[in-house]
Amino acid sequence: MAIFPQFSVRAISLTVAILSAGFSLSAQASMGNIGTTYGVMAVDVATAQSLSMFNDQVSATYYNPAYLTKDPKGELTVGLLHAEQELRAESPQRNSDILADSPSQHVLIGMKTNLTSMTRSDHPIYLGFIAGVEKYGKELLAFSSNTSESGQFLEYGKEPLFLNIGAATTIWRGIDAGISARITLEAKADLDAISNLAGETQRERLSVNAEPSVKSIVSTSINWGKTFCPENGCWLSGWETALAYRAKSASSTSVDANIIVSQTIPDPGLALAVTTIDSFQPETWVIGTQYQGDGWRIGGSIEQQNWSELEDEFAGDTIKDQASLSPAARMQFDDILIPRIGGEYRLNDNFVFLTGVAYRESPLKTTRNREVNYLDTDKISIGLGLSATYNRTRFLAYPVRVDLGYQYQMLQKRDFTIVDFNGNEEDVTADGDIHVFSGSVTLKF
């Protein structure tokens, strides 16, 4: 009778080992992405995403694709993001409070351009894309999904491939509209093999397929002055408003394995099926506004994230295994509102100072999540940054822009009950400190 559990473990291990040849498995993956957790580019990091709705760089493809129209010049941007994370779970029973401290490191590249020259119409159409890859490009498809006996943070860790592509155009004076696609992957693996009791296989057949899942982002922005008083100006001049909608998306993997064990499990064999999600981006509505003066601007946004939809996603997740629990014992999530406010001040013709602050309540409602043991707390984000423009280029037709951003995230203390695989309980207090550094270089063309 002990053979079957022992072999099940070996079969699952074999499946994961073979699957990892096609995917980079990483511990401490998360339900977030760099766009919602930190900020895509340095300006987004420095303003705690408070001015991201009005950032005319390539990160607009994620936050507000309609804003791609604001700068008619094309641009190529290369950036780096490094997030130092110290995530803690304090308990008298533990030797160390540090639960995770591995960094998240991204290389980003983006481009936007005016497609007018490709058409016979004079009406401008702008195209932009941006891609981010974990561990400075070494982990293209970082993926991990697991239960935990010590606790795991819901949102922080290594992030999967970040990919957005979008387009925008002007509808009427001062009114722009844009649409973009957030692309994630749905991977599926099928494994058939014959094995002996030692776990040695023969006549294996493995098939791995990854299909893109495309989720839409739509937005519109209004420059009130250009719309209602384009010639002489009025009290509405300088005011802008933007509205964006991002559909929910997730990265998922399904593994179907069928193993025949010689003299033990005959044909049709032992079937194993695993379906799980790694990262999840909730359905999001954002409204933002800003006022731009002479050499300065101030703005903010209110963001609604519908995390309650994650409960349905986990219901079909065989690793999180929520479907087998009673409704009262399952993980529960709340929809949340995130306020952000920030500003920008031009020091001189070459340097601009940026800052911003944001507050996010935790969407994780339950504090006791058996075996999965997710931890998540309220957090305050504060950002600072500097944007520099170098005009005296010898070989380039346009100035070079360099952006630097820093963000500190303080995870506030929150109590949880950790339940291990044997049902033993442990009370812990979760908190943490996140330091995010980001830099980018932008070339115009």
Disulfide bonds with the S-S distance in Angstrom:
Cys229-Cys234 2.07
